[in-house]
Amino acid sequence: MTWVTWRQHRLEGAWALALTALLAACIGYVAYVVWKAASDCGGGAEVGLCLPDNLSGQVAQWIVKFDLFQYGLVVLPALAGAFIGAPLVAREIENGTQHLAWTQGVTRLRWLSVKLVLVFVPLLLAAALVGCLEIVLINVQGANANRWAFFDQQAPVTVAATFFALALGVAAGAVVRRSIPAMAATLIGFVVVRILLGVLARPNYMPPVRFVSHDLSTFGGNPTGWFVDSGNFYDSAGHLLSTGGPSPGMGPAFSYYVQNYQPADRFWVFQSIESAILSGLAILLLGFAIYWVTRRT
């Protein structure tokens, strides 16, 4: 089974290895250039503001311009689920090749388990590698780097998102039994779940802290925090004047503004919560897929 699985998925493995190596090289290179230039930037700054003008800095600027290592870490889990997870079972059932294994003394559970282990483990390790490199890249930017802006690109969320996408693909493939529809269902399902988590659930993992100030010069508050709303401006009587920023001509009517935010020290707690949610969903999906293959297919 190990040799057969390798033969079936070696092309996907080669593509995954190439993309992982490309992402890791981009992230590692930019992190190195930023680290080397940190002394010239007052100990660190944002990536785009702390790159030298020499050849190495220009290459790093080109990489940052295309945001390959930013968008790639968000898109690749979905692609892994659609192009590797979905056909894992669906392609076998669609072509009828699973009967070759099942009639040779290989149980359905062993057939599926070998596939899952040999495909999932290398991809999850790759997701962990690029997610950890992203953490290094943010660390070298200095103490004021805002991790919340790159929440989905850091480990352990990258690992959990990849795990969820692959499990969703396997479950969809087991039920749909056709590769192309299963791939489409995986992409749609992954995007919907990630949007729901990011927009509705994530801001409420913990109650936000209320930031109140009477001084407009402090507008924006802690640069390393995550503001979960646009803020409201009030007069001295507590009446709402403006939302999202001071309106023209507000003048002396303005008294104070209120904005809810998640402080920087909650970042890793939020990472752990979202990773646990995605991993829990992935385990449920895998359990469902195993049941469907062993009992219903």
ABEGO torsion letter per residue (X at the ends): XAAAAAAAAAAAAAAAAAAAAAAAAAAAAAAAAAAAAAAAAGGEBBAAAABBABAAAAAAAAAAAAGAAAAAAAAAAAAAAAAAAAAAAAAAAAAGAAAAAAAAGBBAAAAAAAAAAAAAAAAAAAAAAAAAAAAAAAAAAEAABBAAAAAAABOAAAAAAAAAAAAAAAAAAAAAGBAAAAAAAAAAAAAAAAAAAAAAAAAAABBBBBBBBABAAABGEBAABBBABAEBBBBAAGBBABBGEBBBGAEAABABBBBBBBBAAAAAAAAAAAAAAAAAAAAAAAAAAAAAAAAAX
